[in-house]
């Protein structure tokens, strides 16, 4: 699986509106985020697979609205009262688990005069929620979906990921990688990280041969 190519290496990844590549798979979601004052109930849930651009959109909205960004799994340790009336992002809301009561209270606080944006990989019906009031509020939340990226978007993302690492590669390498890699921005991130790590370790440029070795092994997994 492609996730086995990932290395935990630092890279300054731009999360601004200017760095967001618009494609058919994400254009509607971006439009909804930009018009956040029109969200029904002042709330939105962005759905998409791992690495599809949810976090990037969340950061774009946080910059627009001046929002605080929180991880759902960290809600148990947050002073919710301090967030009253403030716009808030809750990342990975599908992982809220035992903190669902905290998400319920945050929902009420953030949507009272402010706004709430949540991200998740799966729809609320699959979160295992047991709090009826939270279930009803999530059912009433507008959803923006991120679809699987096309070739143009994957190419742009690869170029961006290499640029974030200050690495320049030939255009024909980008098209070669797109033709063989999984259709996932998460896979693109993992592959670029692995290639950069190997190239740095061996003191060599990132070439088609180097990429082919990783892609061949990934296909055999």
N, C-alpha and C positions, 0 to 999 in steps of 0.2 A: 504494500500500500504506500501511496506517495507520502503519507505523514512520516514514514520512517526516514525520509530524506532531510527532515528538518533539523537544524542546529540552532541552539539558543545563542545567537550572535547579535550584538547591538547594531541597529541601523536606524538612522533618523528618518522615519517614514512620515512624509507630509500628509496631513489630514485636513487640508484647507479646501475651500470651494474651488480655487484655481487648479488644484491638483486632482480634482475629481473628473474622471473621464466618462462623459455621457454616452450612453449606448441604449439601444432599444430595451435591453434587459433592466435598466435602472432609471431611465428618463422620467417615467411617471412618478417613481418614488422620490426623486430629487425635486420634482415640481411640487409635490405635496409637502415636502419638508420646507421648501422655500416659502410656501404660503401657509405657514403654521398658524397665523392668526385666524385662519378659516377652519381649523380642525373642529369637528363636532365634539362638544364637551371638553375642548381644549386638550385633547390627548390623541396619541397616535402610537401604533405598534408596527414596527418594521420587521417583516419576516423574510428570512433567507437562509441558505445553507452556510456552514462555517466558511469564513473568508470571502463572503460574497460582497462585502462593502457596507455592512450594517454599521460597524464602528465608525467608518469614514463619514457616513451620513449623520451619525449621532454627533460627531465632532463639528460638522458643518452647522447643524442646528444649535449646538451649544454656543458656538460663536455668534450666531444670529440672535439668539434669545438671551445670552448671558446665563446659560444654564449650568448647574452643577452636574457632574457625571459620576454615577455610582455603579458599583457592581451589585447585582441582586444578592449574591452570596454574602455581601458585607453589610446588608441592611440591619442585621441584628446589632451591629456595633455603631450605628449612626444615630446622632441626636436628631430625630425627626422634627422636633419642635423648631429647631433652628432653620429648617427648610420651609416653614410655613409661608405660603404665598410666593415661593420662588420657583422658577422653572427648573425642572429636574430631568435628567436622563437616567434610566435604569437599564444597564446593559445585561444581557443574558437573563431576561426575566423568566425564561423557562427553567432556570436553575434556582429559583427562589426557595424551593423546598420548605423547610419548617419556618421560614421567615415570611410566609404568605400574609400573616396578620400585619406584619410591618409594611408590606407592600400595599395592603389595603389602606392603612392609615396614611401612608405617603401619597397614595393616589388622591385621597380626599384633600390633603394639605396642598399638594402641587396644583390641583385643578381648581382650587378656590382662589381665583384671581390671577393665576399664573398658567402653567402648561406642563404636560408630562409626555415624554417620549420614551418608549420602551423598545428594546430589540430582543429578538428571539429566533431560534432555529425552527421551532414548531408552533402551531397555533395553540391558544390557551386551553382548548379541550383536551390537549395531550399533556398538560403540565401536572396533572394529578391534584388539582386544587380541591380543597375540601371546605373552603369558606364560601358559603352561598353568596354573600354580599360581594365578595371579590369576583366570583364567577360571573355574576350579573353585570358588573362594571366592565369586565374584560369583554363580555359578549357585545357590549355597546361601544367598544373602542374601534375606531377606524383602523384599517390595515393597509399598509403599503408593502407590496411584495417585490423582492429582488429575484429575478429569474437567472437561469444559468447564463454565463457570459458567452458571447459569440467570438469569432476569431479576431475581429477588430478590437474588442474590449480586452481580450486576453493579451493581444500584442501590445496595446497601450499600457496595460498593467505591468507587463514584463519590463518594458522600457523604463517605466517609473521606478520599479523595484531596483533595477540595476542602477539607475541614476541616484536613488536614495543612498546607495552604497558607494557612490562616486565611481562606478564601473561603466565603461563604454564598451558595447559589443556590436558587431556588424548586424545589419538589418536581416541578412539571410539566416543568421543564427536564431533570431526571434521567430521568423516564419517556420523554421525547422522545429523549434521547441513547441510552438502552437500546434503543429500538425501531429505531434506525438503525445503530448501531455494530457492528463485528465482535464475536463471542462470545469475547472474550479479555480477561483482566485486564491483560495487557500493552498492548492497544489502549486500554483505559480510562486507564491511566497516561499513555500518550502523548497522548491527546486532552486530558486535564485539563492537562497541562504546556503544550500548545500554546495552549489557550484562556487560561490564566493569563498566559502570556507576551504574547499579543496584547492582552489587556485592560489589562495594566500598561503596555505600550508606547503604547497609544492613550488611556489614562486613562479607560476606560469599563468599565461592569459586564459581566459575562458573561451574555449574553442568548441566547434561542433563535435569533435571527437570526445572532449570531456563531457559535454552534455549527453552525447549518445550513450556513454557508459552508464550514467545515472538512469537514463530513461530505459535502457535495456534491462537493468536490474529491477526497476520499478515494475516493468511489464511482466516480469517473471514471478513477482510476489503473489 
